[in-house]
Amino acid sequence: MKVLVINCGSSSLKYQLLNMEDESVLAKGLAERIGIDGKLIHERPGQEKLTFDLDMPCHGAAISWVMDALMHSDHGVIRDKSEIEAIGHRIVHGGETFTKSALITPEVEKAIEDVSELAPLHNPANLTGIRACAQNMPGVPQVAVFDTAFHQTMPEKAYLYALDYALYEKYKIRRYGFHGTSHMYVSQQAAELLGRPIGELRIITCHLGNGASVCAVDGGKSVDTSMGLTPLEGLTMGTRCGDIDPAVVTFVMDKEKLTTQQANDLMNKKSGVLGISGVSSDFRDLGTAAKEGNARAQAALDIYAYNVAGYIGRYAANMKGVDAIVFTAGVGENDISVRENVCAYLGFLGVDIDPDLNAKRGTALDVSKKDARTRVLVIPTNEELVIARDTKEIGGLLCW
């Protein structure tokens, strides 16, 4: 069974085509600058990336170009679009409606649309991808896999905000959490790596990329996570401010005469380590600048590590202990210094990493010293595989 995984943004579309017989990636790529001038980056495993400048006025056109690339006589991997038996979509926000992945029906599509006000930058784009695929591949089952679903096991004490309860009842204002497919995947992989049942483990997973979140996973279930109603809450991130005194927002809006949208852009796109450093949201750039003596870049790195360690300590307390801490995603998997700086705070939890092991990349690995009480793991995430597996399970039922 071949499954196409789609992750749609407002002007971009990531894709992977997987053969679910062995879960291998047949091809993957990115359509970007949709609605501007259009570019397609297409890759087959073991071959060089190909880049095409193409006319992409809309996501429907982008899907058409993706299908052309997948079926191309030179760099394609299928002969006809009918070989794709199901399509899986990453959907950022499912609200309280979805506790697991779902076959996309008109009712599911409407529910995704209804919760779009909680994720205005993401859900409308996700819906665009769903509709574009339906137009280009009518009749092919489509499955929605929600970033928020894994966190629906959080108890009330973790997800409720200390606001007037009427606001929760009227508008469902609460903590939802994101990166759920990643947190679920790496926590399961951690149990396998440790050779222990996940049901008996207390794991803290750190998904550290340009967007970042920490999750407390107790017995395989999410019991708390750092992102909230939106992906803005929690850690200091690449361009997002994370936790902040709410009064700062109205204060700055008043002083700078900002509209609501301008304030939202400030917190989401101009803050985080970019805002602190004035250099970049890329940790490689920050590391270089800090080594050259840039004090603001060093401050950004210090604040970042301090915040990640703080959430780890909090969740260790909430779960009354921790057996393993997992680092994943672009920064978590690849930035040796970030892991070192975070773990430097955590000796009281029994964390003691081996510098030589910590310097390795590209594979799932326990980087702890042999006698460390709490294990520190580096595990590459694979959100696309999680989406493909759910799509095979749900959408495949309609194909067999």
Secondary structure, DSSP 8 states (H G I E B T S, - for coil): -EEEEEEE-SSEEEEEEEETTTTEEEEEEEEESTTTT-EEEEE-TTS--EEEE---SSHHHHHHHHHHHHH-TTT-S-S-GGGEEEEEEEES--TTT-SS-EE--HHHHHHHHHTGGGSTTTHHHHHHHHHHHHHHSTT--EEEEETTGGGGG--HHHH--SS-HHHHHHH--S---S-HHHHHHHHHHHHHHHTS-GGG-EEEEEEESSSEEEEEEETTEEEEES--SSTTSSS--SS---S--HHHHHHHHHHHT--HHHHHHHHHHS-HHHHHHSS-S-HHHHHHHHHTT-HHHHHHHHHHHHHHHHHHHHHHHHTT--SEEEEEHHHHHH-HHHHHHHHTT-GGGTB-B-HHHHT--SS-EE-B-TT-SBEEEE----HHHHHHHHHHHHHGGGT-
